[in-house]
Amino acid sequence: MAILHKIKAWLYLNLLTPDPEDYVIRPVSERTLSVTEICETAVSRGGADVSAPAMEHAVNLFHKEMGYQLCDGFSVNTGWYTAGPQVRGVANTPQEQYDKGKHTLLFEFHQGSLLRKELQNVDVEIIGVADTEAAIAQVTDVKTGSVNDLLTPNRNLKIAGYKIKIAGESAANGIYFVNRVTAERTKVDSSDIVTNNPSELIVMIPELTAGTYRVEVTTQYAVSLLLKEPRTATFDKTLTVQ
């Protein structure tokens, strides 16, 4: 089958194994497309036989109804992806009921059969070893155990990376949660940094409102000396506060 698509990827040192020459492959996200943009390209590139606004209206109606049915406990299979509710956390007795303070309700999405079929048409181009002067490799929400996905305000977040220790006198240094819609930046108070190591930070997540965020770490840390100017490592995954 002909290769129709190509995804670029960088190599990053694998912090989760003892092998010093073990790398993980991380795709490069070109950018995030909105429903509007996808509908526009479906018309301009894909030859859709309806207008982009009409398609966007139908898609939004579908998503609204899908969300309603998911909240009633139904699972969804579109062929391109499947979705369904999941409760994380444990019950310590047979009589225990759901507790929002102890358990987490979320919806999980997975690739469907049609999307898996398309993988045959995709090639991955490794473009080299990434510059790891400062980089965030993975974040873990301690409350839910979610990796690179959820944020639980007022609970701990583990940030794994390279040269991310907060060091230096610049007022810009610190860990930030940036709202992807409003661009509002919320800085973690220095007293809420629990662990501050070159390859791992553990911080208390601020009281963030529901929405999507990215994490940034700004520091002057270097192995042998402090940098004159701070540098910022931006995590490329979107994180969600429910």
Secondary structure, DSSP 8 states (H G I E B T S, - for coil): ----EEEEEEEEE-TTSS-TT-EEEEE-------HHHHHHHHHHTT--SS-HHHHHHHHHHHHHHHHHHHHTT--EE-SSEEEEEEEES--SSTT----TTT-EEEEEEEE-HHHHHHGGGEEEEEEEE---SSEEEEEEETTT--BSSB--TTSEEEEEEES----SS-TT-EEEEEETTT--EEE--GGGEEEE-SSEEEEE-----SEEEEEEEEE---SSS--SS-EEEE--S-EEE-
